[in-house]
Amino acid sequence: MDEATGSVLSGVNVLLEGATGTGKTYVLGTLADTGVETFVLFTESGLESFLGYWTDRGKSVPENVHWHVLERAPGSFEALAAAAKVINENSQESLHKMQDYNRAKNHSQFVGLLKALADFPDDRTGKRFGAVDTWGPNRALVIDSLTGINPIALSLVVGAKPVKSQADWGIAQDQIEKILRQLCDGCRCHFVLTAHVEREQDMVFGGIKITVSTLGRALAPKIPPMFSDVVLTLREGTKFSWSTAHPQADLKARNLPVADNIAPGFGQIIEKWKSRGGKLTLTTGVSK
């Protein structure tokens, strides 16, 4: 039981997956509207869309909202030109054997991600809020998105190495899996992960399968089972919706109904969680 809230349950773990432009980042504002203190870690440029949930309606961003934008790895067009020159001047065999002897310089983003999880730095206030695995269900961590984690995990292993081996991919996949399992199983706070999707051939049942976009096919099937709810975000024209019943995707509904055309919003998830024993102490600054 969480001592601060008296909650029997740990927070929910929600995977929000969908194509670009289906409202994954914008809808995160509804999580803060429930009263949960919301911390968003951006691995991509989604801050504008997130804040737009309030500013587009002429409202102030509530006080229970915090964020941190992961610092981008240093780079330049000059460095890209140098890498292109190496690729152009070497055979494929030579490129395969080549190592990036400066790869230690390419670990900064992945280490920065882990450090942010170990002591969340709020860009809004300059304050730090401690390790996310010490938080209770009064708080929610959101990572937007898995797509931004994929390349920095691979860069941790290979740096700027032009040709990646199967072993390189495997090590990077393992790092991503370890982070997600710690967040889903080792934390009591609510956890939301946004992710893009890919269409893959279903090797078991045939046809096309919608899968979460991550490093390689081996990791993708391991991710949805970690979460309590796996939701596909959709847009048809100007209508946005959620689905937990799409036949081409591996979805999951613990706090949502098994259905299509669900109105997007985290309020329904938190209410179901509370009806089953979850408790939280409302934070201030909830948007009305």
N, C-alpha and C positions, 0 to 999 in steps of 0.2 A: 504493500500500500504506500502511496506517495504521502509523506508526512505533511507537506505544505497544503495539499488539497483534500486529503482523505480519499483520494481516488483509488478504487480497487483495480482499475485498468490502467495500463500504460496508454500512451497516445496512439492514434491511428497511424498507419503507414500507407500512404497513397502514391501510386505511380500514375501520373497524368501524361499519357502519351498521345501524340497526334502529329499531323502534318503542320508545316509552317502556316501561320495565319488562322489557326483554329481556336485561338483564345486562351492558350495555356497559361501565359504569363499574366494577362489582364485579370483573369478570374481569381488569381491569388489574393486580390484585395478582399474577396468575400471571406477569406479565412480570418483576417484581422477584424472584420465586422462581427465575428462571433464572440469577440472578447479575448481570444487567445493572443498572447503577446507573440508577434510574428517576426521572425528573423529570416531574411532572404539573402542567400549567398549566390551572387551572380558570376557564373563562369563565362557568360556571353553578354552581349549588349542588350539586356532586357529591362533595364531600370526605367527607361522612358515609358514603356508600355505599362509597367507595374504602377508607377506613380499616376499614370493617366487614368487609372480606375477612379481616382479621386479628383484630380485636376480637371479632367474632361467634364466633370459635373459641377465645377466651380467650388469644390470642397477642399479643405485643408487635409493634408496627410495626418492621420491620427497618431497620437503619441505612443501607441503600442506597436508601432511599425519601425523596424530597424533593418538596415541592409549593409552589405559589404560587397564591393565589386572586386573580384580577384584581379590582381595586377597582371597585365599582359606581359608575356616574355619579351625581352628586348629583341629587336630585329630591325632590318633596314633593307632597302632595295639593293644596296651594295652587297650585303651578305647573300641575298638571293641570286644576284648576278654571279658571285663567286662560286656558289653551289652549282649553278647551271653550267658554268665553265668546266667544273670538275666532271660533271655528268657527261658533257659533250666530248671531253678529251680522253675518257676511259672506256674500256670495253665493259660489257655487262658482267663478265667474270671478275674483272678487277673491282668493279663497284660492289659486287657481292662480298668480296673479302675485305673491303674497306671498313674501317672503324672511325667513329668520331672521337678523336682524342680530347676534344673540348666538351664532351657530353656533360661533365660536371656543371658546366655553366647553364645547361638546359633543364636542370631539375628544379629551378626556382619556383615555377608555377605550381607543380605538384606538391612541393613542400609547403608552399604558401597556402594551398588548399587545406592541408592537414593542420597547419598552425592556426588557421582560422577556425577550424573545428575544435581545436584544443583550447582556444581562448577567443571567442567571437569578437572581432573588432567592428564597432558600429560606425560607419562612415558619416552617419547623420549627426551623432553627438560627440564622437571621438572617444566614447567610453568602451570598455571591454566587459563582456558578460560571462566570462568563464567557459569551461569546456561544455560542449553540448551534451555529452554523456553524463553530466551532473544535473541537467535540467529535468523538471517534472512536466506533467501535461498542462500546466499553465502556459507553457511556451511551445512554439512550433518552429522547426527548422525547415526551410525550403531551399532546395538547390535547383537553380535554373541555369543550366540544365545538364543532363548527362552528356549531351552532345559536346559540351565544352570540356568535360572531363576526359573524354576519349583521347584526344590528341596529346594532352599534357601527360597522361599516363604512359603513352607510347614514347613520348619525348624523354621521359624519365629513364627509360630503358636504353634507347638507341641514340638520343640526341639528334643530330642532323645526319645520321647514317643514311645514305641514299637507298639502300636495299635492305629490307627487314626480313629476317629469317622467321620461320615458324616458331622457334623458341622465343624470339623477341616478342612476338604477338602474345604468346602464352603467358609470359611474365607480366606484361602490361594488363592482360585480362585478369590475372590473379590479383593484382593491386586494386583494380576497380571492384572486383567481387568482395575483397576484404573490407573495403570502405563501406560498401552498401550493406554488408551483413552486420557490421558494427553499428551502423545507423539504424537499421531495422530491428536488430535483436539486442543491441547493447545500450539502447537509449530509451528513456521513459517519456521523452517529449514526443509530440506529434512530428511526423516527418513526411514531407512531400517532395517528390522528385519529378521534375518535368523531363520529357524526352521526346525526340523526334522518332519517326517510324520509317521502316523500309519494307519493301515487298520482296519476299523470298519464296522460292519454290518449296512447297511442303513435301519433304522426302518420305514422310510416313503415309499421309492420306492423299497426296497429290494436290494439284491446284496451287493457288497462290495464297501465301500466309502473310499477314501484317505482323511484323515483329518490331520490337524496340531496337532503335539504332544504337549499336555499340560496337566494340572492337571484335570482329569476327563472329561467325555463326555459333561457335561453341558457347559463348557467354550469354547470348541473347535469351535462350530458353531458361537460364538459371535465375533471371532477374524477376519476372512476375511472381513466382511463388514466394518471394521474400515479403511481399506487400499484402496488406489486408484488403485493399481495394485497388484494382487496376482498371483505369478508365480510359476509353478512347475518346478524344476530343474531335468534333466534326463541325464543319461549316457547309451549309448549302445555301448559296446566295448570301443573304444577310442574316440568316438564322444560324445561331450557334447552339450546339447540343452536346450532351455526353451520352456514351453508350457503354453498357456493361454486358451487352448481348450480341455484339457484332459477330457473325459466324466465322469471319476470316481472321479474327484476332484472339489471342489467349488473354481473356479478361477475367476479372474476379470481383465479386460483390459481397462484402461482409457488412458494410454500413450503408449500402445503397441497394435499391431493388435491381433485380436482373431485368433490364429493360433498355429500349432505345428511346431516343428523344427525351432524355432527362434534362431538365433545366439546369444549366451550369451553376454551381455554387457549393461552397463548403459548409454552409449552415446545416443542410440536411445530414451531412456526414457527422458533424459534431453533435447534433441533436440525437441521432441514433446511438452514438457512442455514450452519451450521457444517460440514455434510457437503459443502458446495460450495466451501469455502475461507474461510468466515468464522471469525474467531478473536476471543476476548475473554479478558481476565484477570478472573477472578471477583472480585466485591467482597464485603465482609464483611456479616454481618447477614442472610443469606438465611434466610427462614422455612422451617422443616422440617415 
